[in-house]
Amino acid sequence: MRPTNRGGRAIVLAALTGVFAAPPLAAQEYQVDLNAERTVRFISRASIEEFDGVTDKIDGYVLIDGPALSADVGGDDTEIYLEVDLASIDTGIGLRNRHMRDNYLEVQRYPYASYRASIVRVTAGPGGAFRVDSRGAMTIHGVTRPVEIPCDVTPEARGYRARCSFQVLLTDYQIEIPSIMFLKLSNEIRLELDFAVAAVGGGGPQ
């Protein structure tokens, strides 16, 4: 997701939300907390080599149709938008980073991966935790595909922490699968997101 400050990108994202849909009166908006720890990790497990790529450059917002997350939340009045800065991914090896960013992800043309979705189901769990299932569209490398993402969500002082795990296929996004010596990628990539969202305007979990 694109790194921004609170007064820039976050305001634009919130404004866009209001342009396309007037939120219900009880709606609550959350923004990715750029002051909290956050990690986006992709894991490649090829037959010869396994490695991770990591970045903390994730941004976005969540709009829910209620004052706080509950089993009643979900539907067209909810919205999730997340984006990741692909140029910031670090695999731990400089040459591998350069080839992956420049030759395969082509970050100069397609700098961000994004996910726009709505919440389809919220399931309450123990200790105030929730399982949140969302369905929407993910755009990587200029290609948009339907995706469903499950997340385990726990309440925090200012909002919630989300931990999400799902898989994508590089060929679905027209990304060539490299097999050069220092960059052997699996077609199937596991993505793991760990980030916090903070309530806008002092709302959120009580």
Secondary structure, 3 states (H helix, E strand, C coil): CCCCCCCCHHHHHHHHHHHHCCCCCCCEEEEECCCCCCEEEEEEECCCCEEEEEECCEEEEEEECCCCCCCCCCCCCCEEEEEEEHHHCECCCHHHHHHHHHHHCCCCCCCEEEEEEEEEEEEECHHHCEEEEEEEEEEECCEEEEEEEEEEEEECCCEEEEEEEEEEEHHHHCCCCCEECCEECCCEEEEEEEEEEEEHHHCCCC
